[in-house]
């Protein structure tokens, strides 16, 4: 396994997390979509589903994981398509 296969996804994930955090910060700072609170809404739904209190970190982790999996599938699919249609990109 080459080092590129390890550090590139880590850097991409960190950049995605930084972009998301920055956008959420700006949303809160500028007062945009004040009624849109995805983490609190998911936490409330999970609490109702389980019938008990849910730690605030759990909805945050669930959303991050879902987004990372969706992005990973998309990146893998695009990578396969690029290698198939652009032979010069093949390893």
N, C-alpha and C positions, 0 to 999 in steps of 0.2 A: 504494500500500500504506500503510495507516494505521499509526501507531506502536503502536496496541493489538495489532495482529497480530504484532508483534515482541516487545514487552516482556512480555505476558501469558504466552506459552508459556515464556519464559526464567524468569520468576518461578515458574511452576508446576514447571518442571524442577528449579530450585534447591530449592524446598520439598520436592519428592519426594526429592531426593538427601539433604537434611538429615534428613528423617524416617527414611530408610533407614539412614543413618549413625548416627543416634541409637539406633535399635532394635538395630543390630548392636553398638554400644558397650555398651548395657544387657545384651544377651545375653552378651557376653563378661565384663562386670563382675560380673554376678549368677551366672555359671556355668550358665546355662540351656542346654539342648541342647548340651552340651559336645562330643558326637560329631558334631554337624551343623556342618560346615565347608564351605560351598558353594564358596568360591573355591579352596580347596586341593584339594577333590575334582575340580573342573572342570580345574584345572591338571594334576593327576595323569592324568586321562583324556585331555587334549590331548597330554600328553607321551607317553603310550602310543600314541596314534593317529599322531602324527608321528614317533615314534621318537627324538625329541631333547628337550632341555630347553626349557621354555616360560617366558618371563618372567612373573612374578606379575601384572603389570599387564594382560596380555592377557585372562585369564579375567574379571577385574573389568570391563574395558571391554565384553567380549562380553555379560555379564549385564546391565550397565546399558543397553546398546543394545537388547537384546531387550525389556527392561522398558519402555523409553521408546517403542518401536514399538508394543507392545501397548497401552500407555496412550494413545498418540496415536490409534490406531484406535478405541478405545473412546470417547474424548472427541469425535472427529469424528462417530461414529455417534450418540452422544447429542445432539450439537449439531444434527444434521440432524433427529432426531426431535423435539427441542424446538421448532425453527423450524416444523416441519410442524404440530404440535399446539397450538402457542401463538403465534398470529400476532403478538401484541404484542412478541414477542422478535425478530422479523425486523428486519434492519438497514434 
